[in-house]
Amino acid sequence: MVDRLQRKFMLITTTTLFLVLFIFVITLNLINIININRQSDSLLSLIQEYDGNLPREFKDVKPKNIYDFYGFINKNDYNKRVPIHNIYFSVKIFYDGSILVNIRNNDSIDILDAKSLAENVINSNRYKGYKGFYKFLVSDMYEYKLVSFVDSSNDISKSVDFAIISMFVVILFVCIFGIILNFVSKYAIKPFIDNIEKQKVFITNAGHEIKTPLAIILANTEVIEIFNGENEWTKSTINQVKRLDGLVKRLLSLSKMDENNFRIDRKEVYFGKIVSEIVNDFEVYANTKNLKIIRNIDEDLMFNCSEEYIRDLVSILIDNAIKYCDDCGKIEVFLNYKGGKIEFCVSNTFNNGINGNMDYLFDRFYRMDNSRSRDTGGYGLGLSIADSIVRHHKGKIDAFYKDGKISFNIVFNKIN
């Protein structure tokens, strides 16, 4: 349990850090992309302002007026210059059908390609956007349409590189953080560990202390029955003593399985024959309640496990199915080997459920009836013990409700 708590703490902390850093990096990348787009938009506007032909000697230029390239007055930006490092070209498409192409600042495209690209842009009826790696802007002039293009391949490449590097840094940082957290998490959860250990010690000590007076009460009650005969009070006392004794045994069993040094002795057993044997034992009890047990069991299936605990697991699930099955209902027991895994499922009809996951049934002392009635017997610990048995066999157990049926599905890795 302590190891599970530590792993869960590390997983939650590391995942939270990763999400925070991921959102931060995404924000940085978005800001970077927005700035690059603003810069290319400014350059396109500047090209349009110079009628598609910037002077060759310009390293960088500034706007001709105090209006920025988005149409707003911004005196603070008046002295800012726009760097000209992108390759650009422009195409003038006159209304009489003639076309003038200016590619003197772009050696990577010829006149025909530039003309075709401009015509495609005009035919698309878009005034700004991207054509491949080229960003374009269309302006309606008096005698022609001016289509300006800026080669954004370098900007896109830089954006991709920045995104890859930033994500690599995040992953590296999270990995380093995870390694450090692995050492310091023990100290962070130490108060919880101490509390759990105290609970275990209390349960163990209290269990052993309670067993002695229970045995005395039971013996004294049986002596009273010998001399005075059985009556409703002695019978009730014996039933409650046996109930408390069973509860103590369950608590001690759970406490034992929660210990870090708890190990189970495994051996190869016929899992299918064990399940069939236990189903046969419960079938008489099920018949008294008019319940039908349907079985689909591979009796030759072998499993490397603790036979004692596996018997407890199967008994708990079938007993639970009989207790909570609808009157004249149906119980299904399935055991098979599929895809390298052992699948074991016990389900029963139950009309009062809600579709979905029901893993809360494994909580200790949880009872399906809200009033916690004792009519069905038990202590609300059986399914919690089943969960512990499955975990110690490196398996996974799930509970879910669907189409009027509760199912407990268990998957084990087959160990040869």
Disulfide bonds with the S-S distance in Angstrom:
none
